[in-house]
Amino acid sequence: MISFERVSKRYDNSHDALREVSFSIDPEELVFLTGHSGAGKSTLLRLIMLMERPSRGRVVVGGADLSKFSRRNIPRHRQSIGVVFQNHKLLMDRPVYDNVALPLQIAGFEYRDIDRRVNAALDKVGLLDRVQAMPMSLSGGEQQRVGIARAVVGRPAILLADEPTGNLDPQLSAEIMQLFVDFSQVGVTVLIASHDLALISRLRHRILTLKDGRLVSGGVSIDAP
Ligand SMILES: Nc1ncnc2c1ncn2[C@@H]1O[C@H](COP(=O)(O)OP(=O)(O)OP(=O)(O)O)[C@@H](O)[C@H]1O
């Protein structure tokens, strides 16, 4: 579903943020991405979202070589990817419902479909009873669940998360990670960047480790011979 073939990324006037990175992730797989601050985790996620282009190498997503995508195709590519951020990036002056509905409104869905999908997404993250709550009135863990509902409401094939448990205590972090595991079990490809080695080691999924832009472990799929 996602493959990197000897991908390097150099930002203007800086050292290589990624160097010759190769790995592949199967559909329905959940993989963690870890490494020190500045190791290149966010850069790797941005390449998948086409927020950046590689300096060398090839990124293939869902069978499509991303280098073939023109600027015009980027919005359609992004619609197949749900993204969860550490700081939620919620609209604080709008209720939970509006926050989750937003991607569908932008994509031009019909009102009835929006309503059905928003309720289904909030149900999956256990927040159906908070539809009309304002984000300010929710706990950090609940706010992150809203962020996850918003990421999955368009039924993406791929879910990317950048430090999704960064601000949460261990119990809430484990609950949030379990939600990602649940999504991978219904066919979503999940890639989660996280510093929390204690938590991700316990979950027994493949871990990609970056060090100074190089992939130092986890690059080979566990299913490979
Ligand atoms: N837009 C940019 N322009 C120039 N350099 C950048 C840019 N974005 C990232 N970098 C550099 O690329 C390297 C990798 O950064 P990146 O944000 O991918 O690391 P990270 O592993 O996500 O770090 P963190 O855990 O701190 O978020 C760093 O040296 C960073 O300073």
The ligand as an SDF file (V2000), in Angstrom:
LIG
                    3D

 31 33  0  0  0  0  0  0  0  0999 V2000
   10.7270   22.7450    5.8940 N   0  0  0  0  0  0  0  0  0  0  0  0
   11.9810   22.4460    6.2660 C   0  0  0  0  0  0  0  0  0  0  0  0
   13.0310   23.1790    5.7930 N   0  0  0  0  0  0  0  0  0  0  0  0
   14.3030   22.8900    6.1430 C   0  0  0  0  0  0  0  0  0  0  0  0
   14.6370   21.8770    6.9810 N   0  0  0  0  0  0  0  0  0  0  0  0
   13.6380   21.1180    7.4890 C   0  0  0  0  0  0  0  0  0  0  0  0
   12.2640   21.3720    7.1540 C   0  0  0  0  0  0  0  0  0  0  0  0
   11.4920   20.4520    7.8030 N   0  0  0  0  0  0  0  0  0  0  0  0
   12.3640   19.6720    8.5030 C   0  0  0  0  0  0  0  0  0  0  0  0
   13.6250   20.0710    8.3100 N   0  0  0  0  0  0  0  0  0  0  0  0
   14.8430   19.4410    8.8710 C   0  0  0  0  0  0  0  0  0  0  0  0
   14.8430   18.0780    8.4690 O   0  0  0  0  0  0  0  0  0  0  0  0
   15.2680   17.2280    9.5410 C   0  0  0  0  0  0  0  0  0  0  0  0
   14.1490   16.2240    9.8590 C   0  0  0  0  0  0  0  0  0  0  0  0
   13.0270   16.9090   10.4310 O   0  0  0  0  0  0  0  0  0  0  0  0
   11.6430   16.2020   10.7580 P   0  0  0  0  0  0  0  0  0  0  0  0
   10.6920   17.2690   11.1940 O   0  0  0  0  0  0  0  0  0  0  0  0
   11.2520   15.3340    9.6300 O   0  0  0  0  0  0  0  0  0  0  0  0
   12.0800   15.2740   11.9990 O   0  0  0  0  0  0  0  0  0  0  0  0
   11.1810   14.5450   13.1040 P   0  0  0  0  0  0  0  0  0  0  0  0
   11.8240   13.2000   13.3050 O   0  0  0  0  0  0  0  0  0  0  0  0
    9.7670   14.5980   12.7140 O   0  0  0  0  0  0  0  0  0  0  0  0
   11.4450   15.4360   14.3880 O   0  0  0  0  0  0  0  0  0  0  0  0
   10.4550   15.7520   15.6430 P   0  0  0  0  0  0  0  0  0  0  0  0
   10.3070   14.4670   16.3840 O   0  0  0  0  0  0  0  0  0  0  0  0
   11.2250   16.7820   16.4100 O   0  0  0  0  0  0  0  0  0  0  0  0
    9.1720   16.2910   15.0630 O   0  0  0  0  0  0  0  0  0  0  0  0
   15.6070   18.1470   10.6890 C   0  0  0  0  0  0  0  0  0  0  0  0
   16.9980   18.4120   10.6300 O   0  0  0  0  0  0  0  0  0  0  0  0
   14.8130   19.4070   10.3990 C   0  0  0  0  0  0  0  0  0  0  0  0
   15.4470   20.5560   10.9270 O   0  0  0  0  0  0  0  0  0  0  0  0
  1  2  1  0
  2  3  1  0
  2  7  2  0
  3  4  2  0
  4  5  1  0
  5  6  2  0
  6  7  1  0
  6 10  1  0
  7  8  1  0
  8  9  2  0
  9 10  1  0
 10 11  1  0
 11 12  1  0
 11 30  1  0
 12 13  1  0
 13 14  1  0
 13 28  1  0
 14 15  1  0
 15 16  1  0
 16 17  2  0
 16 18  1  0
 16 19  1  0
 19 20  1  0
 20 21  2  0
 20 22  1  0
 20 23  1  0
 23 24  1  0
 24 25  2  0
 24 26  1  0
 24 27  1  0
 28 29  1  0
 28 30  1  0
 30 31  1  0
M  END
$$$$
